[in-house]
């Protein structure tokens, strides 16, 4: 196990995640007013689907504008007291050169920064696909890290997929078979741009959540793809993932991107938040600062991303989606 002020465990994360200041996580007085009672607070940056490329605008997607939006976002987040920032996938739209333009902007963040793999991140030449995680500074495609009281788990939703695995590989063949089965069943998420969490990774997730429960930690799970409610943008095996989350009794939130319009629902004590895509619209951004404590997640939205208060253990909530939002 790697040890530091940050603990990055089981699978590697970014080297910069070790040995950094943890001033963003500080004890504060709890709201009940009981003498000596404390709770922990943590703030982190959250954004998704920057989806930059040097490409003409397509519909509502202004690809070139994403660079300036990200730069303004970085400037804002650097003024906050954040433990980390995470991008939820689709950092680029296409072309390996897009990373070279955009990564220096993201790397200006003054706090540890993380990535989640998205489908468009692999929209590069076939011989370049295997290099994408390393290009993003990821030692592994899925990983976890933690702060006192909270474990953050990052999933690779393209583990089984057509876009991230080369044609002719066993993984690509498995993806073809899974997609065909979903199409035959008429599943709404039977789309080539989705993927699945593979069997081995699903077992890893169950073990990580069990470890979190044993350690008395709450868990927050990040993935590019939604899993609830059912929809066209969900992981191919969304039901399996939801069942794994619910069995753990440690997950408070599952946070994703991919569906640019954004979405929110709650089920069996777990909040399912889909962050709006930054690439949408010419001049309006979308990202958030999340303040977490022992009782809630407070989403302080910027631009098109709304403010929300997600109380731990809240009752089921119906689907909420911005009817004025933009979708794929």
Legacy VTK file of the C-alpha trace (Angstrom):
# vtk DataFile Version 3.0
C-alpha trace
ASCII
DATASET POLYDATA
POINTS 328 float
0.000 0.000 0.000
1.310 3.417 -0.901
1.333 5.735 2.085
1.332 9.492 2.260
-0.906 12.293 3.390
-2.992 11.011 0.531
-3.378 7.253 0.421
-3.496 5.879 -3.111
-4.326 2.229 -2.796
-4.619 -1.037 -4.708
-4.119 0.388 -8.176
-1.811 3.265 -9.037
-3.033 6.800 -9.444
-0.987 9.847 -10.308
2.349 10.312 -8.624
1.397 13.888 -7.844
-1.342 12.564 -5.541
1.235 11.654 -2.909
2.629 13.946 -0.264
0.483 17.002 -0.941
-1.087 19.350 1.554
-4.423 18.288 2.939
-5.475 21.670 4.267
-8.719 21.370 2.310
-9.857 18.667 4.741
-10.232 20.280 8.162
-12.274 19.582 11.290
-15.100 22.056 11.833
-17.854 22.307 14.400
-20.841 20.114 13.684
-24.235 21.698 13.397
-25.736 20.065 16.489
-23.714 22.211 18.867
-22.651 19.277 21.065
-19.433 20.092 22.941
-16.390 18.644 21.231
-18.382 17.248 18.309
-16.580 17.566 14.982
-17.081 16.587 11.402
-14.773 16.613 8.438
-15.089 18.755 5.361
-13.582 18.257 1.942
-13.890 20.312 -1.237
-13.050 19.125 -4.739
-13.468 20.292 -8.324
-15.700 18.378 -10.720
-15.999 18.701 -14.502
-16.782 16.530 -17.504
-16.778 16.334 -21.280
-14.476 19.222 -22.119
-14.260 17.362 -25.443
-11.822 19.696 -27.181
-10.597 19.398 -30.741
-9.575 21.832 -33.458
-12.851 21.090 -35.238
-15.784 23.012 -36.636
-18.811 23.428 -34.390
-21.292 20.570 -34.689
-24.786 21.430 -33.529
-24.515 22.697 -29.947
-20.944 21.466 -29.498
-18.364 24.204 -29.740
-15.175 22.153 -29.679
-12.625 24.937 -30.053
-14.288 27.031 -27.326
-13.582 24.277 -24.780
-9.955 25.309 -24.408
-10.847 28.793 -23.170
-13.650 27.402 -20.987
-11.210 24.995 -19.365
-8.671 27.791 -18.826
-11.286 29.923 -17.056
-12.351 26.892 -15.006
-8.734 26.230 -13.943
-8.291 29.861 -12.901
-11.456 29.663 -10.773
-10.566 26.333 -9.165
-7.066 27.567 -8.335
-8.670 30.322 -6.255
-10.549 27.722 -4.179
-9.219 25.590 -1.326
-9.570 22.186 -3.003
-8.155 18.782 -2.168
-8.285 17.660 -5.802
-10.053 18.092 -9.142
-11.349 15.267 -11.307
-12.394 15.267 -14.956
-15.030 12.625 -15.708
-13.996 11.625 -19.221
-14.084 12.740 -22.860
-11.253 15.191 -22.352
-10.972 15.394 -26.150
-13.331 14.851 -29.051
-10.790 13.257 -31.405
-7.159 13.344 -32.611
-4.128 12.614 -30.442
-2.886 16.186 -30.998
-5.867 17.489 -29.023
-4.261 16.168 -25.837
-1.129 18.211 -26.507
-3.211 21.378 -26.744
-5.438 20.755 -23.732
-3.271 18.950 -21.164
-1.011 21.956 -20.441
-4.137 23.927 -19.514
-5.409 21.254 -17.108
-1.933 20.794 -15.651
-1.997 24.398 -14.439
-4.259 23.250 -11.606
-2.502 23.838 -8.306
-4.067 20.804 -6.591
-3.844 17.090 -7.453
-5.755 16.360 -10.654
-7.341 13.125 -11.817
-8.893 11.697 -14.970
-11.633 9.209 -15.767
-11.486 7.499 -19.164
-14.257 8.361 -21.636
-15.182 6.982 -25.038
-13.950 9.992 -27.053
-10.564 9.829 -25.340
-9.930 6.780 -27.541
-11.009 8.425 -30.796
-7.440 8.271 -32.066
-5.522 6.010 -34.440
-5.689 2.327 -33.531
-1.995 2.085 -32.667
-2.348 5.028 -30.244
-5.231 3.670 -28.143
-3.092 1.793 -25.614
-1.119 4.969 -24.870
-4.113 7.040 -23.715
-4.090 6.219 -19.955
-0.371 6.997 -19.674
-0.843 10.180 -21.711
-3.387 11.281 -19.089
-0.987 10.435 -16.263
-2.896 7.321 -15.211
-0.891 4.336 -13.991
-4.050 2.219 -14.234
-7.371 2.471 -16.012
-9.294 2.072 -12.735
-8.043 3.007 -9.290
-8.982 4.379 -5.888
-7.719 6.988 -3.453
-8.941 8.236 -0.120
-9.131 10.969 2.462
-9.933 10.394 6.120
-13.466 9.003 6.206
-14.011 8.887 2.423
-12.848 6.523 -0.311
-12.983 7.663 -3.951
-13.263 4.907 -6.551
-12.664 5.517 -10.270
-14.093 3.007 -12.759
-13.118 2.301 -16.358
-16.406 2.098 -18.251
-14.606 1.233 -21.473
-13.118 -1.913 -19.970
-15.352 -3.908 -22.348
-15.931 -1.728 -25.411
-15.475 -1.418 -29.155
-13.680 1.930 -29.106
-10.953 1.249 -26.506
-9.953 -2.262 -27.558
-8.260 -3.019 -30.911
-10.105 -5.044 -33.528
-9.047 -8.674 -33.496
-8.432 -8.708 -29.739
-10.302 -10.971 -27.341
-11.609 -7.880 -25.530
-13.049 -6.471 -28.765
-14.765 -9.786 -29.537
-16.319 -9.868 -26.066
-17.588 -6.332 -26.562
-19.174 -7.255 -29.887
-20.938 -10.219 -28.279
-22.228 -8.141 -25.353
-23.498 -5.373 -27.608
-25.244 -7.827 -29.917
-26.986 -9.452 -26.948
-28.211 -6.058 -25.744
-29.462 -5.138 -29.223
-31.375 -8.405 -29.457
-32.998 -7.645 -26.096
-33.918 -4.118 -27.239
-31.893 -2.476 -24.452
-31.870 1.347 -24.626
-28.120 1.469 -23.902
-27.177 -0.861 -26.777
-25.027 1.823 -28.388
-21.469 1.638 -29.719
-20.411 4.685 -27.699
-21.091 2.891 -24.391
-19.116 0.106 -22.711
-19.067 -2.081 -19.633
-17.152 -2.737 -16.442
-15.572 -6.153 -16.979
-15.909 -9.132 -14.635
-12.491 -8.701 -13.029
-13.021 -4.972 -12.473
-16.489 -5.622 -11.036
-14.931 -7.997 -8.508
-12.286 -5.374 -7.707
-15.073 -2.817 -7.125
-16.901 -5.157 -4.724
-13.699 -5.729 -2.744
-12.876 -2.020 -2.614
-16.362 -1.219 -1.321
-16.132 -4.005 1.263
-12.803 -2.573 2.430
-14.400 0.870 2.694
-17.240 -0.481 4.809
-14.843 -2.345 7.107
-12.786 0.838 7.506
-15.899 2.867 8.333
-15.502 4.999 5.202
-18.195 6.376 2.928
-17.526 5.776 -0.772
-17.972 8.053 -3.786
-17.694 6.342 -7.175
-16.699 8.119 -10.403
-17.241 6.785 -13.929
-17.711 8.383 -17.323
-20.972 6.493 -17.905
-24.195 6.733 -15.883
-25.777 3.587 -14.447
-29.099 4.874 -13.084
-31.824 5.549 -14.090
-31.927 3.338 -17.217
-31.111 5.224 -20.399
-29.320 5.303 -23.727
-26.024 6.549 -22.221
-25.671 3.948 -19.468
-23.023 1.294 -19.063
-23.972 -1.909 -20.850
-24.003 -3.715 -17.495
-25.524 -0.878 -15.491
-27.791 -3.222 -13.502
-24.823 -5.292 -12.283
-22.952 -2.189 -11.220
-25.963 -0.764 -9.337
-26.445 -4.084 -7.537
-22.780 -4.054 -6.497
-23.078 -0.483 -5.209
-26.226 -1.228 -3.237
-24.866 -4.393 -1.634
-21.899 -2.509 -0.213
-23.863 -0.211 2.134
-20.963 2.249 1.884
-21.705 4.222 -1.309
-23.241 7.678 -0.917
-22.895 8.868 -4.519
-22.115 7.711 -8.053
-20.996 10.633 -10.239
-20.694 10.445 -14.030
-20.584 12.416 -17.265
-21.267 11.302 -20.877
-24.871 12.554 -20.985
-24.248 16.198 -21.723
-27.662 17.384 -20.575
-26.928 16.198 -17.049
-29.226 14.195 -14.817
-29.988 13.371 -11.193
-31.829 10.614 -9.340
-31.576 8.803 -6.004
-32.275 5.172 -5.170
-31.754 3.086 -2.050
-29.683 5.761 -0.348
-27.346 6.424 -3.297
-27.265 9.688 -5.239
-26.723 9.360 -9.008
-25.425 12.651 -10.411
-24.559 13.172 -14.080
-22.509 16.330 -14.666
-23.300 18.517 -17.668
-20.846 18.592 -20.576
-18.580 21.629 -20.764
-18.393 21.399 -24.584
-22.042 22.348 -25.005
-22.928 25.931 -25.977
-20.617 28.601 -27.311
-19.970 30.675 -24.208
-21.586 29.063 -21.129
-19.466 26.746 -19.029
-20.444 23.799 -16.808
-18.515 22.487 -13.796
-18.786 22.482 -10.004
-17.056 22.679 -6.665
-18.327 19.961 -4.330
-18.213 20.460 -0.552
-18.465 17.142 1.275
-18.918 16.458 4.981
-20.286 13.712 7.195
-23.888 14.566 6.303
-24.069 15.772 2.706
-22.538 16.746 -0.604
-23.120 20.377 -1.524
-22.715 20.930 -5.262
-21.800 24.554 -5.989
-22.465 24.706 -9.721
-20.880 27.033 -12.242
-22.536 28.052 -15.514
-25.085 25.458 -16.620
-24.331 23.090 -13.720
-27.004 23.644 -11.037
-26.500 23.928 -7.288
-27.650 20.852 -5.360
-27.575 19.543 -1.804
-27.316 15.743 -1.649
-27.978 14.524 1.892
-26.508 11.127 2.784
-29.199 8.465 3.110
-31.876 10.646 1.519
-35.043 8.890 0.292
-35.470 7.894 -3.339
-35.878 10.845 -5.677
-37.418 10.836 -9.145
-35.366 11.526 -12.225
-34.406 15.158 -12.709
-33.106 16.282 -16.089
-32.815 19.790 -17.467
-35.384 19.966 -20.251
-33.380 22.823 -21.752
-30.192 20.809 -21.668
-28.416 19.233 -24.586
-28.069 15.526 -25.221
-26.203 13.228 -27.563
LINES 1 329
328 0 1 2 3 4 5 6 7 8 9 10 11 12 13 14 15 16 17 18 19 20 21 22 23 24 25 26 27 28 29 30 31 32 33 34 35 36 37 38 39 40 41 42 43 44 45 46 47 48 49 50 51 52 53 54 55 56 57 58 59 60 61 62 63 64 65 66 67 68 69 70 71 72 73 74 75 76 77 78 79 80 81 82 83 84 85 86 87 88 89 90 91 92 93 94 95 96 97 98 99 100 101 102 103 104 105 106 107 108 109 110 111 112 113 114 115 116 117 118 119 120 121 122 123 124 125 126 127 128 129 130 131 132 133 134 135 136 137 138 139 140 141 142 143 144 145 146 147 148 149 150 151 152 153 154 155 156 157 158 159 160 161 162 163 164 165 166 167 168 169 170 171 172 173 174 175 176 177 178 179 180 181 182 183 184 185 186 187 188 189 190 191 192 193 194 195 196 197 198 199 200 201 202 203 204 205 206 207 208 209 210 211 212 213 214 215 216 217 218 219 220 221 222 223 224 225 226 227 228 229 230 231 232 233 234 235 236 237 238 239 240 241 242 243 244 245 246 247 248 249 250 251 252 253 254 255 256 257 258 259 260 261 262 263 264 265 266 267 268 269 270 271 272 273 274 275 276 277 278 279 280 281 282 283 284 285 286 287 288 289 290 291 292 293 294 295 296 297 298 299 300 301 302 303 304 305 306 307 308 309 310 311 312 313 314 315 316 317 318 319 320 321 322 323 324 325 326 327
